[in-house]
């Protein structure tokens, strides 16, 4: 049996870090993932990272950042506040990667002085 998933998408909000009663860090976040065959459709996928991965995600990623995650798909059954039975699907992350360069803070460029003939190549 194999349960492995790889996703690339943008964070829909800043990651939310918590600590379990046992002291284990856990960070939850959601990725907006475009579909290959239809760029107009987007899936919003809940993800969770534990321990060192939780710290990494919380420290280095913010809303709008492109991110790649790999891990396993987990289906959880739970009871909500009103006593209703619910099912949730989420990716339990094993590896997280930067999905692209950070957005530049200042996108204005100043023209270079000199001419192209001054270039060494």
Buried (B, 14 or more C-beta within 10 A) or exposed (E): EEEEBEBBBBBBEEBEBEEEEEEEBBBBBBBEBBEEEEEEEBEEBBBBBBEEBBBBBBEEBEEEBBBBBBBEEBEEEEEEEEEEEEEEEBBBBBEBEEBEEEEEEEEEEEEEEEEEEEEEE
